Amino acid sequence: MTHDNVILAPLVTEKSTVAGEKANQVVFKVRPQANKDKIREAVEALFKVTVVKVRTGNFLGKQRRRGRTIGRQRNWKKAYVTLKEGDRIEFFEGV
């Protein structure tokens, strides 16, 4: 797994925005196979910041139904990355 493959997308929600303002955290959607060490290395390499702490959460995909057929969305993983004081990652710089 390379650094580009570990982090899938930033999660920009109300909860992640509050976490960013209060605790200097950034929330990412990451690969389910990624561990905390790989996530730390990827964030530090891609964004040139210092990571203090990484917390992760695994989520089951929701059950979906289309007519008679019942399917399931993919399982996914979320990572809360706490950055060193003074470091920032801006996703929407112009807004």
Beta strands, then each sheet from edge to edge (+ up, - down):
strand 1: 7-10
strand 2: 25-30
strand 3: 51-59
strand 4: 63-66
strand 5: 69-72
strand 6: 76-83
sheet 1: 1+ 2- 6+ 3-
sheet 2: 4+ 5-
end
